[in-house]
Every structure is written in C-alpha cells, then in structure tokens.
C-alpha cells in the first residue's frame, strides 16, 4: 500500500510545485497585462490542491484507519495487561497481609516446636549418658571382679607354694631316719592291706 502511495504522492507534489510555478509566472504576466488571468491561476491552484487532498484521502485513509485500529488494539491490550497485573498485585498484597497477620502465631508455634525438640533432644542425650554410665559401671565391675579372682588365684598359688616349701623344710628338719623307715613300713602295710581287701 505504501509503495502505491509514494509514486502518487510524488506526482501530486510535483503537480503542486508546477502549478505554483505556473501561478507565479501567470501572476507576473497578469500584473504586466492586467488582472484577468490571476483568477484563472487561483482556480488552477485550487483544483491542484483539491486533487492533492483527494489523492491523500483516497490512498492513505485505509492505512491511517488500520494504523489507528492497531494502535487502539495495542492500547486496549496494554490496559487489559495493566488491569491483570493490578489484580495479581492486589492478590499478592492480600496474601502477604494475611501472612503478616499470621506471622506472630507462626513464630510462637515455631518457638514452641523448637523448645519441645530441644527438650526431647536433652532427654535423649541424658538417657544415652545414663545408659553409657551403667554400661561403664558394669564393665568396671566385671573387670574388677576378674582382677580380684586373678589376684586370689595368684595368692592361693603363692600360699600353696610357700606352704609346700615350709612343709618340706619342716619335714626335712624334723623327720629322722627312723621316722622315714617307720613311714615306709606303714605305707607298705597300707598297700598290702589295700591288696588284701581288694582280693
């Protein structure tokens, strides 16, 4: 459409320029010969202007109307988008107002939940510490009991060893050869008596 308008517009402008030039020449000629042709020049100028206005109206009206319609649709769309944006902003503002109103209650709830969680954790740690202390006490008792039993065993062994040593020493000091002979004879009689009883 614009490509069709540009040549016509150029033609119209050149016609207008030509008419203005002719009118200047005819104006000068009429001044020289009299005032009759000035009216003709003015009429020619008016006809050229009317042709120019008709061409402009004829070929640019649809374009101008379409551009105005597009502009109107763009403005309407922008207004609708602005309305939607305002509604969304109002909705968000109401949500934030509601959240702010409930913020104190949520804060109190979170604080009480944190206190409860801390108390549960403290109780759990105390129970674990008590169980560990009881296990450590039981293990210490078992270790002490083993050490006491080992000490008793070692003590009994040492006492027995010392008793055998003392007894051996006493026997060696107090038993004579006659006592040895008598013990041997007594042992032989006991063995014979055991044989006779067995048979």
C-alpha distance (Angstrom), angle and dihedral (degrees) to the residues before:
residue distance angle dihedral
X1 . . .
X2 3.79 . .
X3 3.80 89.6 .
X4 3.82 88.9 56.8
X5 3.79 92.9 47.4
X6 3.80 97.9 50.3
X7 3.86 96.9 64.8
X8 3.82 91.4 44.7
X9 3.76 90.8 48.1
X10 3.80 90.0 49.8
X11 3.79 90.9 48.5
X12 3.78 91.7 48.7
X13 3.80 93.3 48.1
X14 3.79 91.8 48.3
X15 3.82 89.5 49.1
X16 3.78 89.7 49.9
X17 3.81 91.3 49.2
X18 3.82 90.4 47.9
X19 3.76 91.7 49.3
X20 3.78 91.4 49.3
X21 3.78 90.2 50.1
X22 3.78 91.5 47.9
X23 3.77 90.7 46.5
X24 3.79 90.4 52.9
X25 3.79 90.4 49.9
X26 3.77 93.1 45.4
X27 3.79 90.5 45.5
X28 3.76 89.6 54.5
X29 3.82 90.7 46.3
X30 3.77 92.6 48.1
X31 3.76 91.0 51.7
X32 3.71 88.2 52.7
X33 3.88 96.6 46.0
X34 3.76 103.7 24.4
X35 3.81 140.6 -75.4
X36 3.88 101.9 -73.3
X37 3.75 101.2 94.8
X38 3.81 96.5 48.2
X39 3.76 89.5 77.6
X40 3.79 89.8 53.2
X41 3.79 90.7 51.1
X42 3.77 91.6 50.4
X43 3.81 90.6 50.5
X44 3.78 91.4 49.1
X45 3.83 89.7 50.8
X46 3.83 91.3 49.0
X47 3.82 92.0 49.8
X48 3.81 91.0 50.2
X49 3.82 90.5 49.9
X50 3.80 91.6 49.4
X51 3.81 90.4 50.0
X52 3.78 89.7 49.4
X53 3.82 91.8 49.2
X54 3.82 91.4 47.4
X55 3.82 92.6 49.9
X56 3.78 91.6 47.8
X57 3.81 92.2 48.1
X58 3.78 94.2 42.7
X59 3.79 98.5 50.0
X60 3.79 103.4 28.8
X61 3.82 100.5 39.9
X62 3.82 95.0 83.2
X63 3.78 91.8 43.5
X64 3.78 92.5 49.3
X65 3.81 92.0 45.6
X66 3.82 91.2 48.6
X67 3.81 91.4 48.5
X68 3.80 90.5 47.9
X69 3.80 90.6 48.7
X70 3.82 91.4 48.9
X71 3.79 89.6 48.1
X72 3.80 90.2 49.0
X73 3.83 91.2 50.1
X74 3.80 90.3 47.8
X75 3.81 91.1 51.2
X76 3.82 91.9 46.3
X77 3.82 90.8 48.9
X78 3.80 91.1 47.8
X79 3.81 89.9 50.1
X80 3.82 91.5 49.5
X81 3.81 91.2 48.9
X82 3.79 89.8 48.3
X83 3.81 89.5 50.1
X84 3.81 91.3 50.0
X85 3.80 90.8 46.9
X86 3.81 90.0 50.1
X87 3.82 91.1 49.8
X88 3.82 90.9 49.0
X89 3.80 90.1 48.0
X90 3.81 90.3 50.2
X91 3.81 90.4 49.5
X92 3.79 91.6 49.4
X93 3.80 91.1 47.0
X94 3.81 90.5 52.0
X95 3.81 90.9 48.7
X96 3.81 91.4 50.3
X97 3.81 90.9 46.5
X98 3.79 89.2 52.7
X99 3.79 91.3 47.3
X100 3.79 91.7 48.8
X101 3.80 89.8 50.0
X102 3.82 90.3 51.8
X103 3.81 93.7 40.7
X104 3.80 95.1 91.8
X105 3.82 92.0 50.5
X106 3.81 91.5 46.8
X107 3.80 90.6 48.2
X108 3.82 91.3 51.8
X109 3.80 90.7 46.9
X110 3.81 91.9 49.9
X111 3.80 90.8 47.8
X112 3.82 92.5 51.3
X113 3.82 90.4 46.6
X114 3.80 90.0 50.9
X115 3.82 91.2 49.7
X116 3.81 91.1 49.1
X117 3.80 91.8 48.0
X118 3.81 91.0 49.0
X119 3.82 91.0 49.4
X120 3.81 91.4 49.3
X121 3.79 90.5 48.9
X122 3.83 91.2 48.6
X123 3.81 90.8 49.8
X124 3.81 91.2 48.5
X125 3.81 92.2 49.5
X126 3.81 91.3 48.4
X127 3.81 91.2 50.8
X128 3.79 91.3 48.3
X129 3.81 90.8 48.4
X130 3.81 90.6 49.0
X131 3.81 91.5 49.3
X132 3.81 90.7 48.3
X133 3.82 90.5 49.1
X134 3.81 91.0 50.3
X135 3.81 91.4 48.1
X136 3.80 90.4 48.3
X137 3.82 90.5 48.3
X138 3.82 91.7 49.4
X139 3.79 91.8 47.4
X140 3.82 91.1 47.5
X141 3.81 90.1 50.5
X142 3.82 91.3 49.6
X143 3.79 91.3 47.9
X144 3.83 91.5 47.4
X145 3.80 90.9 47.6
X146 3.81 91.1 51.0
X147 3.78 91.2 47.7
X148 3.83 91.2 49.0
X149 3.82 91.1 49.0
X150 3.79 90.7 47.6
X151 3.81 90.6 48.0
X152 3.83 90.1 49.7
X153 3.80 91.4 48.8
X154 3.78 91.0 49.4
X155 3.82 90.3 45.8
X156 3.81 92.3 49.3
X157 3.77 90.2 48.2
X158 3.78 91.9 49.7
X159 3.83 91.4 45.4
X160 3.80 91.0 49.4
X161 3.80 91.3 47.4
X162 3.78 91.6 48.8
X163 3.83 91.4 44.9
X164 3.80 90.8 52.4
X165 3.79 89.8 47.3
X166 3.79 92.7 48.1
X167 3.83 92.1 45.0
X168 3.79 91.0 48.6
X169 3.75 90.6 49.1
X170 3.83 92.3 48.0
X171 3.81 91.8 47.6
X172 3.74 91.9 49.4
X173 3.79 90.9 49.8
X174 3.82 100.0 41.7
X175 3.81 106.4 31.0
X176 3.80 114.4 84.9
X177 3.84 130.4 -163.7
X178 3.77 91.8 -95.2
X179 3.77 90.0 52.1
X180 3.80 88.5 50.9
X181 3.79 91.3 50.9
X182 3.76 91.4 47.3
X183 3.84 92.0 48.9
X184 3.80 90.3 49.5
X185 3.81 92.4 49.9
X186 3.77 90.9 47.0
X187 3.78 90.4 50.2
X188 3.83 91.1 49.7
X189 3.80 91.2 50.5
X190 3.75 91.5 49.4
X191 3.81 90.6 50.6
X192 3.84 91.3 49.2
X193 3.76 90.8 46.9
X194 3.81 89.5 51.2
X195 3.83 89.8 50.7
X196 3.80 92.8 49.0
X197 3.76 91.3 48.0
X198 3.78 90.7 49.4
X199 3.80 93.7 51.2
